């Protein structure tokens, strides 16, 4: 019998699997007061990705001829800008009193 690598083989593994699924589903109610170096580096990367995506959307929006494509690119650019500002709000030391 061939086992699926994602399927637990016994009761203990199944219990561990369910516990891990529950832990992954939990959401932190608020950001921690102190973040690790790894988290800080991830946030920097995420902010870079959002900023780059925003710039590209706005650049291609200016070059688009079709008004529907221009509008769609502007909406997506605004979405990336919103994500960037939310991340910035979490890492900005001036906002620590607001948390």
C-alpha distance (Angstrom), angle and dihedral (degrees) to the residues before:
residue distance angle dihedral
X1 . . .
X2 3.79 . .
X3 3.82 116.7 .
X4 3.75 125.3 -146.9
X5 3.81 108.3 -120.3
X6 3.81 90.1 -133.1
X7 3.79 94.4 50.6
X8 3.81 116.1 88.3
X9 3.82 113.8 -120.2
X10 3.81 98.9 -149.6
X11 3.80 142.7 16.6
X12 3.83 95.1 -92.1
X13 3.79 93.1 51.4
X14 3.79 90.5 46.4
X15 3.81 90.4 52.3
X16 3.82 90.5 49.1
X17 3.81 90.2 46.9
X18 3.83 92.0 52.2
X19 3.81 91.5 46.1
X20 3.82 90.8 51.7
X21 3.81 90.5 48.8
X22 3.82 89.9 52.1
X23 3.80 92.7 48.3
X24 3.80 91.6 49.7
X25 3.81 90.9 51.0
X26 3.82 94.3 54.6
X27 3.78 115.6 102.6
X28 3.78 122.9 -147.4
X29 3.84 107.0 -120.6
X30 3.82 93.2 -144.4
X31 3.79 137.2 3.0
X32 3.81 116.4 -87.8
X33 3.82 118.9 -100.6
X34 3.82 90.9 -122.9
X35 3.79 125.7 31.9
X36 3.77 127.5 -155.4
X37 3.78 124.1 -114.5
X38 3.80 89.2 -108.9
X39 3.82 91.1 53.1
X40 3.80 90.4 47.1
X41 3.80 91.5 52.6
X42 3.81 90.7 47.6
X43 3.81 90.8 51.1
X44 3.80 90.2 50.1
X45 3.80 89.9 51.7
X46 3.80 92.5 46.9
X47 3.80 91.2 49.9
X48 3.81 90.3 49.5
X49 3.81 91.0 50.5
X50 3.81 92.2 49.4
X51 3.81 93.4 45.9
X52 3.81 92.4 47.9
X53 3.81 91.9 47.7
X54 3.81 91.2 48.2
X55 3.82 92.2 50.6
X56 3.80 92.4 47.8
X57 3.81 92.7 49.5
X58 3.80 92.6 50.1
X59 3.82 91.6 44.9
X60 3.80 93.9 51.8
X61 3.80 91.0 41.9
X62 3.83 88.7 60.5
X63 3.80 89.7 50.8
X64 3.81 96.5 45.1
X65 3.78 117.9 106.2
X66 3.82 99.2 -170.3
X67 3.84 109.2 80.9
X68 3.83 92.5 -145.1
X69 3.80 92.0 54.2
X70 3.81 90.4 44.6
X71 3.83 90.6 52.1
X72 3.83 92.8 46.3
X73 3.81 91.8 50.6
X74 3.81 90.5 48.2
X75 3.84 90.8 51.5
X76 3.81 92.1 49.2
X77 3.81 90.5 46.3
X78 3.81 89.8 52.2
X79 3.80 89.7 50.0
X80 3.82 91.4 53.1
X81 3.81 90.1 46.8
X82 3.82 89.8 51.9
X83 3.84 90.5 50.6
X84 3.81 91.0 48.2
X85 3.81 92.3 50.7
X86 3.81 91.9 48.3
X87 3.80 90.7 52.8
X88 3.80 90.5 45.7
X89 3.79 89.8 52.1
X90 3.82 89.9 56.9
X91 3.79 95.9 49.4
X92 3.82 99.1 38.3
X93 3.85 108.3 106.5
X94 3.82 90.5 -150.6
X95 3.81 89.1 66.5
X96 3.81 97.0 53.8
X97 3.81 91.3 100.2
X98 3.83 89.9 57.4
X99 3.80 94.8 58.7
